[in-house]
């Protein structure tokens, strides 16, 4: 076992001594230093002692935080638009994320205009939209689907029919009792 050869599991002297006792090393093959070490052992046994380190509670981080100018634009982009509908495709070497396109276009427009950052942010969104990049705001209510509109229309028509039927009892069959709710079949 490789782990048993480390100094922390005994000294070199104790391991050589034990190998000689077991017969793995012959007395004629013992190391030159063995007899000297046996006659003059060290005053303090050279044992491996693991250093006890306490986790520092209030230790200051020596690495300063690094912020680039683009980081502010990226943070605002992700705050407004989120990460997008699909994950990033990192399998393509020339892949450029929507956020990176936004940042590039933002700084391109910033060099050519004197707008404030918030107005420039909106203009960048419009410029990307004109290029075919659709950005959806985070938390925006999605438009109603056509199915919901049709369902709402049918429910409105059914309610109007029920109200008409209730207001004109002459259209009902006198043998049938009046039913407020239509039955499903």
FILUM-672735 format. One line per field, with one value per residue: y, z, x of N, C-alpha, C, CB in turn; residue in one letter. Coordinates in nm, 3 decimals, always signed. Glycine has a CB too. Layout:
! residues N
n.y: (Y  ...)
n.z: (Z  ...)
n.x: (X  ...)
ca.y: (Y  ...)
ca.z: (Z  ...)
ca.x: (X  ...)
c.y: (Y  ...)
c.z: (Z  ...)
c.x: (X  ...)
cb.y: (Y  ...)
cb.z: (Z  ...)
cb.x: (X  ...)
resn: (a  ...)
END
This chain:
! residues 185
n.y: (-0.118  +0.215  +0.426  +0.351  +0.400  +0.656  +0.917  +0.982  +0.758  +0.638  +0.632  +0.640  +0.485  +0.310  +0.167  +0.039  -0.112  -0.285  -0.419  -0.556  -0.724  -0.884  -1.019  -0.935  -0.750  -0.830  -0.871  -0.809  -0.637  -0.402  -0.043  +0.207  +0.410  +0.299  +0.171  +0.391  +0.554  +0.386  +0.374  +0.644  +0.780  +1.028  +1.311  +1.393  +1.221  +1.190  +1.251  +1.266  +1.533  +1.656  +1.982  +2.185  +2.374  +2.653  +2.760  +3.082  +3.341  +3.618  +3.681  +3.874  +3.895  +3.861  +3.894  +4.129  +4.236  +4.203  +4.405  +4.460  +4.707  +4.606  +4.432  +4.564  +4.625  +4.367  +4.266  +4.429  +4.353  +4.076  +4.111  +4.241  +4.083  +3.815  +3.476  +3.373  +3.172  +2.929  +2.709  +2.801  +2.729  +2.573  +2.398  +2.477  +2.637  +2.905  +3.033  +3.292  +3.442  +3.571  +3.771  +3.857  +3.957  +4.168  +4.329  +4.394  +4.537  +4.744  +4.888  +4.958  +5.129  +5.319  +5.442  +5.587  +5.760  +6.004  +5.933  +5.874  +5.609  +5.447  +5.512  +5.436  +5.167  +5.083  +5.152  +4.979  +4.733  +4.771  +4.794  +4.537  +4.393  +4.480  +4.350  +4.094  +3.956  +3.848  +3.976  +3.896  +4.044  +3.991  +3.844  +3.946  +3.948  +3.684  +3.690  +3.628  +3.308  +3.184  +2.981  +3.027  +3.262  +3.176  +2.994  +3.168  +3.321  +3.126  +3.065  +3.310  +3.326  +3.105  +3.188  +3.410  +3.281  +3.128  +3.332  +3.446  +3.231  +3.211  +3.450  +3.431  +3.225  +3.095  +2.957  +2.721  +2.373  +2.289  +2.056  +1.995  +2.065  +2.381  +2.433  +2.563  +2.521  +2.398  +2.061  +1.822  +1.614)
n.z: (+0.000  -0.091  +0.078  +0.328  +0.316  +0.375  +0.582  +0.794  +0.912  +1.081  +1.153  +0.927  +1.029  +1.207  +1.025  +0.865  +1.063  +1.135  +0.892  +0.882  +1.105  +1.019  +0.814  +0.552  +0.473  +0.470  +0.724  +0.624  +0.421  +0.533  +0.570  +0.564  +0.753  +0.956  +1.185  +1.311  +1.373  +1.548  +1.764  +1.832  +1.887  +1.797  +2.010  +2.015  +1.893  +1.546  +1.442  +1.236  +1.260  +1.223  +1.125  +1.317  +1.210  +1.257  +1.148  +1.025  +1.147  +1.107  +0.891  +0.649  +0.300  +0.079  -0.193  -0.416  -0.529  -0.868  -1.113  -1.428  -1.683  -1.848  -1.687  -1.538  -1.733  -1.814  -1.576  -1.551  -1.784  -1.738  -1.518  -1.630  -1.856  -1.799  -1.829  -2.066  -2.309  -2.369  -2.296  -2.287  -2.571  -2.557  -2.702  -2.952  -3.097  -3.183  -3.063  -2.960  -2.694  -2.622  -2.434  -2.458  -2.717  -2.672  -2.496  -2.660  -2.866  -2.711  -2.626  -2.874  -2.967  -2.769  -2.823  -3.047  -2.979  -2.753  -2.545  -2.231  -1.995  -1.934  -2.139  -2.353  -2.303  -2.361  -2.633  -2.732  -2.699  -2.886  -3.120  -3.137  -3.175  -3.428  -3.566  -3.549  -3.310  -3.052  -2.752  -2.443  -2.180  -1.836  -1.624  -1.763  -1.868  -2.053  -2.380  -2.436  -2.535  -2.841  -2.791  -2.530  -2.573  -2.744  -2.580  -2.378  -2.529  -2.596  -2.340  -2.274  -2.468  -2.389  -2.137  -2.208  -2.354  -2.150  -1.989  -2.164  -2.192  -1.933  -1.906  -2.090  -2.041  -2.204  -2.410  -2.311  -2.255  -2.105  -1.954  -1.863  -1.581  -1.481  -1.534  -1.393  -1.468  -1.751  -1.863  -1.893  -2.163)
n.x: (+0.083  +0.059  +0.008  +0.108  +0.375  +0.431  +0.568  +0.411  +0.307  +0.486  +0.839  +1.123  +1.324  +1.183  +1.030  +1.225  +1.352  +1.138  +1.104  +1.345  +1.319  +1.107  +1.225  +1.231  +1.423  +1.758  +2.014  +2.261  +2.201  +2.123  +2.070  +2.336  +2.322  +2.174  +2.292  +2.418  +2.200  +2.070  +2.246  +2.278  +2.006  +1.757  +1.681  +1.420  +1.147  +1.100  +0.810  +0.519  +0.307  -0.003  -0.089  -0.294  -0.550  -0.748  -1.063  -1.084  -1.281  -1.333  -1.170  -1.011  -1.070  -0.812  -0.819  -0.925  -1.250  -1.334  -1.459  -1.589  -1.663  -1.858  -1.994  -2.190  -2.379  -2.444  -2.555  -2.782  -2.911  -2.969  -3.133  -3.352  -3.428  -3.377  -3.248  -3.329  -3.520  -3.399  -3.118  -2.765  -2.565  -2.289  -2.143  -2.074  -1.800  -1.793  -2.006  -2.220  -2.368  -2.700  -2.691  -2.425  -2.431  -2.604  -2.452  -2.234  -2.364  -2.470  -2.239  -2.145  -2.348  -2.324  -2.084  -2.151  -2.355  -2.504  -2.673  -2.846  -2.770  -2.996  -3.177  -3.022  -3.007  -3.268  -3.274  -3.085  -3.213  -3.419  -3.265  -3.152  -3.385  -3.456  -3.261  -3.343  -3.332  -3.515  -3.619  -3.750  -3.914  -3.854  -4.092  -4.304  -4.644  -4.765  -4.912  -5.261  -5.362  -5.506  -5.681  -5.775  -5.915  -6.119  -6.249  -6.337  -6.514  -6.707  -6.805  -6.921  -7.122  -7.278  -7.365  -7.521  -7.722  -7.840  -7.939  -8.126  -8.299  -8.397  -8.532  -8.740  -8.984  -9.164  -9.049  -8.966  -9.036  -9.339  -9.363  -9.114  -8.908  -8.769  -8.427  -8.140  -7.874  -7.701  -7.703  -7.444  -7.354)
ca.y: (+0.000  +0.336  +0.513  +0.311  +0.443  +0.795  +0.937  +1.003  +0.630  +0.584  +0.689  +0.554  +0.389  +0.206  +0.081  -0.046  -0.207  -0.386  -0.501  -0.647  -0.825  -0.980  -1.093  -0.880  -0.696  -0.910  -0.791  -0.764  -0.533  -0.286  +0.083  +0.248  +0.498  +0.229  +0.150  +0.521  +0.598  +0.298  +0.410  +0.784  +0.818  +1.171  +1.341  +1.401  +1.129  +1.267  +1.205  +1.359  +1.589  +1.741  +2.115  +2.216  +2.509  +2.695  +2.846  +3.222  +3.393  +3.753  +3.697  +3.955  +3.832  +3.941  +3.913  +4.229  +4.203  +4.260  +4.436  +4.524  +4.796  +4.526  +4.360  +4.641  +4.607  +4.227  +4.253  +4.492  +4.269  +3.956  +4.155  +4.276  +3.982  +3.680  +3.399  +3.339  +3.052  +2.805  +2.718  +2.841  +2.618  +2.587  +2.299  +2.547  +2.724  +3.046  +3.069  +3.420  +3.445  +3.689  +3.874  +3.913  +4.039  +4.290  +4.412  +4.445  +4.639  +4.855  +4.970  +5.012  +5.244  +5.419  +5.518  +5.670  +5.851  +6.065  +5.905  +5.824  +5.463  +5.382  +5.528  +5.356  +5.029  +5.061  +5.160  +4.856  +4.632  +4.795  +4.763  +4.391  +4.348  +4.504  +4.250  +3.963  +3.897  +3.880  +3.978  +3.898  +4.096  +3.898  +3.873  +4.003  +3.860  +3.638  +3.721  +3.520  +3.222  +3.188  +2.883  +3.093  +3.360  +3.101  +2.940  +3.280  +3.356  +3.023  +3.081  +3.430  +3.289  +3.015  +3.268  +3.490  +3.190  +3.094  +3.448  +3.458  +3.122  +3.241  +3.564  +3.392  +3.089  +3.037  +2.870  +2.592  +2.272  +2.299  +1.932  +1.988  +2.168  +2.476  +2.396  +2.679  +2.484  +2.299  +1.929  +1.778  +1.479)
ca.z: (+0.000  -0.104  +0.193  +0.444  +0.297  +0.413  +0.711  +0.903  +0.973  +1.146  +1.099  +0.834  +1.112  +1.257  +0.914  +0.829  +1.174  +1.125  +0.774  +0.918  +1.197  +0.946  +0.720  +0.417  +0.451  +0.541  +0.808  +0.540  +0.330  +0.606  +0.527  +0.635  +0.862  +1.054  +1.310  +1.374  +1.426  +1.661  +1.876  +1.867  +1.842  +1.820  +2.140  +1.993  +1.786  +1.431  +1.404  +1.156  +1.336  +1.135  +1.179  +1.347  +1.164  +1.292  +1.045  +1.067  +1.141  +1.050  +0.807  +0.532  +0.174  +0.018  -0.335  -0.435  -0.629  -0.998  -1.192  -1.556  -1.721  -1.910  -1.585  -1.501  -1.841  -1.806  -1.458  -1.583  -1.887  -1.675  -1.431  -1.712  -1.953  -1.752  -1.906  -2.197  -2.314  -2.387  -2.236  -2.374  -2.648  -2.548  -2.787  -3.071  -3.055  -3.215  -3.008  -2.890  -2.622  -2.642  -2.344  -2.515  -2.830  -2.615  -2.443  -2.774  -2.932  -2.617  -2.633  -3.010  -2.970  -2.674  -2.889  -3.152  -2.933  -2.622  -2.464  -2.096  -1.994  -1.938  -2.275  -2.439  -2.279  -2.439  -2.775  -2.765  -2.716  -3.015  -3.228  -3.149  -3.231  -3.572  -3.622  -3.541  -3.177  -2.973  -2.608  -2.365  -2.046  -1.727  -1.549  -1.848  -1.882  -2.191  -2.449  -2.428  -2.652  -2.912  -2.729  -2.417  -2.626  -2.796  -2.463  -2.316  -2.617  -2.580  -2.208  -2.282  -2.545  -2.308  -2.032  -2.273  -2.386  -2.025  -1.946  -2.254  -2.161  -1.804  -1.921  -2.171  -2.004  -2.304  -2.503  -2.249  -2.253  -1.973  -1.879  -1.802  -1.480  -1.522  -1.482  -1.406  -1.527  -1.857  -1.832  -1.988  -2.212)
ca.x: (+0.000  +0.139  -0.017  +0.186  +0.513  +0.444  +0.633  +0.317  +0.269  +0.604  +0.961  +1.196  +1.395  +1.093  +0.988  +1.340  +1.368  +1.034  +1.134  +1.456  +1.264  +1.023  +1.307  +1.223  +1.557  +1.859  +2.103  +2.373  +2.150  +2.069  +2.129  +2.457  +2.285  +2.092  +2.368  +2.440  +2.071  +2.036  +2.332  +2.250  +1.871  +1.729  +1.620  +1.275  +1.108  +1.049  +0.678  +0.439  +0.196  -0.083  -0.111  -0.432  -0.583  -0.883  -1.122  -1.089  -1.416  -1.336  -1.052  -1.037  -1.037  -0.706  -0.844  -1.029  -1.351  -1.302  -1.576  -1.564  -1.773  -1.963  -2.068  -2.309  -2.477  -2.490  -2.643  -2.911  -2.973  -3.026  -3.241  -3.468  -3.468  -3.352  -3.150  -3.383  -3.603  -3.323  -2.985  -2.656  -2.509  -2.144  -2.077  -2.025  -1.689  -1.816  -2.137  -2.229  -2.496  -2.783  -2.641  -2.303  -2.474  -2.661  -2.343  -2.159  -2.446  -2.481  -2.119  -2.138  -2.437  -2.274  -1.977  -2.207  -2.461  -2.484  -2.792  -2.821  -2.759  -3.128  -3.230  -2.936  -3.046  -3.390  -3.239  -3.012  -3.317  -3.485  -3.170  -3.143  -3.512  -3.450  -3.170  -3.408  -3.314  -3.634  -3.594  -3.874  -3.891  -3.879  -4.214  -4.409  -4.759  -4.772  -5.038  -5.358  -5.361  -5.633  -5.770  -5.841  -6.011  -6.234  -6.318  -6.405  -6.626  -6.810  -6.867  -7.004  -7.241  -7.361  -7.427  -7.626  -7.834  -7.908  -8.015  -8.241  -8.392  -8.459  -8.623  -8.857  -9.022  -9.255  -8.976  -8.940  -9.140  -9.403  -9.351  -8.980  -8.882  -8.666  -8.295  -8.052  -7.746  -7.717  -7.647  -7.341  -7.383)
c.y: (+0.124  +0.427  +0.477  +0.352  +0.588  +0.806  +0.952  +0.873  +0.562  +0.646  +0.592  +0.446  +0.276  +0.113  -0.012  -0.150  -0.320  -0.476  -0.598  -0.757  -0.930  -1.058  -1.043  -0.819  -0.781  -0.817  -0.737  -0.650  -0.410  -0.158  +0.124  +0.328  +0.425  +0.214  +0.282  +0.568  +0.516  +0.335  +0.551  +0.825  +0.967  +1.192  +1.345  +1.312  +1.208  +1.211  +1.312  +1.404  +1.684  +1.875  +2.137  +2.360  +2.538  +2.779  +2.989  +3.276  +3.527  +3.778  +3.774  +3.881  +3.916  +3.968  +4.017  +4.184  +4.275  +4.280  +4.505  +4.613  +4.716  +4.455  +4.433  +4.624  +4.465  +4.208  +4.312  +4.410  +4.148  +3.992  +4.182  +4.158  +3.838  +3.607  +3.358  +3.206  +2.922  +2.822  +2.760  +2.717  +2.633  +2.484  +2.361  +2.643  +2.872  +3.094  +3.202  +3.426  +3.573  +3.803  +3.939  +3.999  +4.174  +4.384  +4.474  +4.557  +4.763  +4.947  +5.027  +5.136  +5.356  +5.505  +5.616  +5.768  +5.902  +6.046  +5.862  +5.670  +5.394  +5.395  +5.444  +5.207  +4.994  +5.062  +5.035  +4.742  +4.647  +4.761  +4.612  +4.333  +4.369  +4.406  +4.108  +3.893  +3.942  +3.867  +3.987  +3.944  +3.993  +3.940  +3.934  +3.901  +3.815  +3.669  +3.601  +3.435  +3.224  +3.089  +2.946  +3.193  +3.290  +3.045  +3.050  +3.321  +3.255  +3.037  +3.203  +3.400  +3.200  +3.093  +3.353  +3.403  +3.153  +3.212  +3.469  +3.351  +3.151  +3.355  +3.529  +3.248  +3.024  +2.943  +2.733  +2.502  +2.276  +2.172  +1.922  +2.097  +2.257  +2.440  +2.514  +2.644  +2.384  +2.169  +1.892  +1.638  +1.418)
c.z: (+0.000  +0.017  +0.313  +0.431  +0.339  +0.555  +0.825  +0.970  +1.040  +1.084  +1.002  +0.914  +1.159  +1.145  +0.870  +0.936  +1.165  +1.002  +0.802  +1.011  +1.123  +0.842  +0.577  +0.378  +0.534  +0.620  +0.726  +0.448  +0.402  +0.561  +0.615  +0.760  +0.977  +1.188  +1.383  +1.441  +1.549  +1.784  +1.926  +1.817  +1.870  +1.956  +2.130  +1.873  +1.668  +1.379  +1.323  +1.241  +1.243  +1.203  +1.199  +1.302  +1.199  +1.179  +1.098  +1.046  +1.069  +0.962  +0.681  +0.406  +0.104  -0.131  -0.351  -0.541  -0.759  -1.076  -1.320  -1.589  -1.779  -1.806  -1.542  -1.606  -1.837  -1.690  -1.488  -1.688  -1.823  -1.579  -1.512  -1.796  -1.906  -1.842  -2.042  -2.196  -2.326  -2.327  -2.338  -2.444  -2.654  -2.632  -2.914  -3.031  -3.084  -3.166  -2.934  -2.825  -2.653  -2.555  -2.402  -2.637  -2.781  -2.568  -2.558  -2.843  -2.842  -2.629  -2.773  -3.021  -2.878  -2.738  -2.992  -3.106  -2.793  -2.532  -2.324  -2.100  -2.003  -2.076  -2.374  -2.425  -2.362  -2.589  -2.820  -2.784  -2.849  -3.131  -3.247  -3.207  -3.382  -3.642  -3.613  -3.409  -3.091  -2.825  -2.536  -2.224  -1.941  -1.653  -1.633  -1.864  -2.028  -2.251  -2.440  -2.553  -2.717  -2.851  -2.612  -2.465  -2.677  -2.680  -2.393  -2.397  -2.602  -2.445  -2.206  -2.357  -2.463  -2.199  -2.090  -2.307  -2.262  -1.975  -2.034  -2.222  -2.030  -1.817  -2.005  -2.140  -2.109  -2.399  -2.442  -2.258  -2.115  -1.892  -1.810  -1.698  -1.528  -1.455  -1.500  -1.476  -1.639  -1.817  -1.937  -2.035  -2.273)
c.x: (+0.087  +0.122  +0.068  +0.332  +0.534  +0.500  +0.534  +0.273  +0.389  +0.727  +1.025  +1.269  +1.302  +1.048  +1.101  +1.362  +1.265  +1.054  +1.248  +1.407  +1.182  +1.101  +1.300  +1.358  +1.653  +1.950  +2.220  +2.330  +2.098  +2.139  +2.248  +2.421  +2.216  +2.164  +2.390  +2.311  +2.034  +2.118  +2.302  +2.110  +1.848  +1.662  +1.468  +1.242  +1.049  +0.917  +0.606  +0.321  +0.122  -0.108  -0.260  -0.460  -0.728  -0.939  -1.136  -1.230  -1.420  -1.213  -1.090  -0.992  -0.931  -0.728  -0.954  -1.129  -1.317  -1.431  -1.532  -1.683  -1.889  -2.049  -2.195  -2.419  -2.532  -2.588  -2.780  -2.986  -3.041  -3.139  -3.368  -3.519  -3.448  -3.253  -3.202  -3.456  -3.525  -3.184  -2.879  -2.599  -2.358  -2.070  -2.023  -1.915  -1.712  -1.951  -2.126  -2.366  -2.571  -2.735  -2.515  -2.334  -2.527  -2.551  -2.263  -2.234  -2.460  -2.360  -2.096  -2.226  -2.388  -2.165  -2.031  -2.314  -2.431  -2.606  -2.752  -2.822  -2.894  -3.191  -3.151  -2.969  -3.170  -3.360  -3.165  -3.111  -3.388  -3.394  -3.155  -3.271  -3.512  -3.356  -3.228  -3.391  -3.431  -3.599  -3.727  -3.842  -3.929  -4.005  -4.323  -4.520  -4.766  -4.909  -5.131  -5.350  -5.500  -5.733  -5.847  -5.945  -6.136  -6.316  -6.397  -6.528  -6.741  -6.881  -6.959  -7.134  -7.334  -7.433  -7.540  -7.746  -7.912  -7.993  -8.138  -8.345  -8.465  -8.559  -8.746  -8.894  -9.113  -9.182  -8.948  -9.061  -9.205  -9.389  -9.216  -8.966  -8.767  -8.535  -8.202  -7.921  -7.770  -7.649  -7.546  -7.375  -7.261)
cb.y: (+0.000  +0.411  +0.507  +0.161  +0.427  +0.867  +1.057  +1.076  +0.537  +0.429  +0.726  +0.638  +0.459  +0.269  +0.166  +0.039  -0.134  -0.319  -0.411  -0.568  -0.758  -0.907  -1.235  -0.774  -0.543  -0.996  -0.875  -0.881  -0.590  -0.306  +0.193  +0.331  +0.607  +0.092  +0.082  +0.625  +0.586  +0.151  +0.399  +0.877  +0.731  +1.229  +1.474  +1.550  +1.023  +1.267  +1.167  +1.292  +1.662  +1.672  +2.221  +2.197  +2.524  +2.775  +2.792  +3.308  +3.406  +3.857  +3.558  +4.091  +3.815  +3.873  +3.778  +4.365  +4.243  +4.168  +4.524  +4.419  +4.900  +4.424  +4.337  +4.790  +4.637  +4.132  +4.323  +4.636  +4.223  +3.878  +4.281  +4.391  +4.002  +3.602  +3.278  +3.336  +3.063  +2.768  +2.583  +2.914  +2.612  +2.575  +2.185  +2.623  +2.680  +3.067  +2.958  +3.541  +3.432  +3.657  +3.815  +3.802  +3.966  +4.255  +4.328  +4.332  +4.582  +4.803  +4.888  +4.905  +5.202  +5.349  +5.423  +5.584  +5.779  +6.213  +5.797  +5.878  +5.417  +5.443  +5.676  +5.381  +5.005  +5.168  +5.285  +4.820  +4.639  +4.941  +4.826  +4.328  +4.423  +4.649  +4.255  +3.877  +3.938  +3.786  +4.096  +3.759  +4.226  +3.893  +3.963  +4.044  +3.931  +3.487  +3.759  +3.574  +3.076  +3.156  +2.761  +3.164  +3.443  +2.986  +2.875  +3.399  +3.363  +2.882  +3.093  +3.544  +3.217  +2.903  +3.358  +3.559  +3.062  +3.054  +3.573  +3.445  +2.989  +3.276  +3.682  +3.410  +3.089  +3.147  +2.935  +2.609  +2.130  +2.333  +1.812  +2.002  +2.105  +2.621  +2.269  +2.737  +2.425  +2.352  +1.822  +1.782  +1.481)
cb.z: (+0.120  -0.231  +0.230  +0.463  +0.152  +0.404  +0.706  +0.853  +0.869  +1.136  +1.212  +0.747  +1.232  +1.325  +0.795  +0.809  +1.310  +1.118  +0.654  +0.984  +1.304  +0.880  +0.724  +0.408  +0.490  +0.441  +0.927  +0.457  +0.244  +0.759  +0.530  +0.544  +0.811  +1.001  +1.280  +1.270  +1.319  +1.624  +1.835  +1.806  +1.914  +1.707  +2.194  +1.969  +1.838  +1.317  +1.528  +1.023  +1.466  +1.099  +1.085  +1.499  +1.011  +1.425  +0.998  +0.990  +1.282  +1.162  +0.771  +0.543  +0.084  +0.038  -0.404  -0.473  -0.579  -1.077  -1.113  -1.669  -1.823  -2.004  -1.464  -1.484  -1.980  -1.790  -1.335  -1.633  -1.990  -1.599  -1.353  -1.803  -2.079  -1.745  -1.830  -2.301  -2.427  -2.537  -2.173  -2.294  -2.792  -2.405  -2.821  -3.143  -3.124  -3.366  -2.913  -2.988  -2.471  -2.612  -2.206  -2.552  -2.913  -2.497  -2.353  -2.874  -2.966  -2.473  -2.590  -3.113  -2.931  -2.547  -2.956  -3.258  -2.935  -2.636  -2.530  -1.994  -1.869  -1.831  -2.317  -2.408  -2.128  -2.406  -2.802  -2.653  -2.603  -3.026  -3.198  -3.013  -3.166  -3.600  -3.550  -3.648  -3.112  -3.011  -2.568  -2.363  -2.025  -1.631  -1.436  -1.987  -1.839  -2.198  -2.597  -2.408  -2.615  -3.062  -2.680  -2.329  -2.740  -2.889  -2.365  -2.300  -2.763  -2.592  -2.099  -2.351  -2.675  -2.245  -1.964  -2.401  -2.454  -1.918  -1.947  -2.401  -2.152  -1.699  -1.984  -2.323  -1.869  -2.383  -2.544  -2.104  -2.287  -1.989  -1.972  -1.909  -1.341  -1.486  -1.555  -1.269  -1.421  -1.991  -1.824  -1.923  -2.314)
cb.x: (-0.095  +0.101  -0.161  +0.177  +0.553  +0.309  +0.723  +0.197  +0.209  +0.610  +1.059  +1.296  +1.456  +0.970  +0.941  +1.468  +1.354  +0.897  +1.168  +1.572  +1.177  +0.909  +1.269  +1.110  +1.566  +1.942  +2.156  +2.428  +2.040  +2.084  +2.024  +2.549  +2.197  +2.052  +2.504  +2.490  +1.960  +2.060  +2.479  +2.358  +1.761  +1.640  +1.672  +1.227  +1.005  +1.152  +0.596  +0.390  +0.245  -0.217  -0.052  -0.463  -0.559  -0.884  -1.260  -0.986  -1.473  -1.343  -0.991  -0.964  -1.164  -0.573  -0.883  -0.967  -1.493  -1.204  -1.675  -1.540  -1.725  -1.903  -1.979  -2.274  -2.413  -2.371  -2.581  -2.889  -2.868  -2.917  -3.200  -3.434  -3.392  -3.483  -3.110  -3.273  -3.697  -3.313  -2.946  -2.545  -2.570  -2.101  -2.173  -2.142  -1.563  -1.805  -2.190  -2.205  -2.473  -2.930  -2.611  -2.206  -2.582  -2.756  -2.251  -2.130  -2.586  -2.495  -1.997  -2.181  -2.579  -2.220  -1.881  -2.263  -2.598  -2.454  -2.879  -2.927  -2.687  -3.221  -3.228  -2.788  -3.073  -3.495  -3.153  -2.911  -3.417  -3.531  -3.034  -3.115  -3.630  -3.405  -3.035  -3.356  -3.176  -3.754  -3.502  -3.943  -3.969  -3.758  -4.183  -4.352  -4.892  -4.744  -5.012  -5.500  -5.320  -5.612  -5.690  -5.737  -5.947  -6.187  -6.217  -6.309  -6.579  -6.748  -6.759  -6.928  -7.201  -7.274  -7.323  -7.572  -7.782  -7.805  -7.928  -8.196  -8.317  -8.352  -8.550  -8.829  -9.092  -9.323  -8.846  -8.899  -9.083  -9.550  -9.372  -8.869  -8.848  -8.707  -8.238  -8.022  -7.651  -7.658  -7.758  -7.200  -7.496)
resn: (x  x  x  x  x  x  x  x  x  x  x  x  x  x  x  x  x  x  x  x  x  x  x  x  x  x  x  x  x  x  x  x  x  x  x  x  x  x  x  x  x  x  x  x  x  x  x  x  x  x  x  x  x  x  x  x  x  x  x  x  x  x  x  x  x  x  x  x  x  x  x  x  x  x  x  x  x  x  x  x  x  x  x  x  x  x  x  x  x  x  x  x  x  x  x  x  x  x  x  x  x  x  x  x  x  x  x  x  x  x  x  x  x  x  x  x  x  x  x  x  x  x  x  x  x  x  x  x  x  x  x  x  x  x  x  x  x  x  x  x  x  x  x  x  x  x  x  x  x  x  x  x  x  x  x  x  x  x  x  x  x  x  x  x  x  x  x  x  x  x  x  x  x  x  x  x  x  x  x  x  x  x  x  x  x)
END
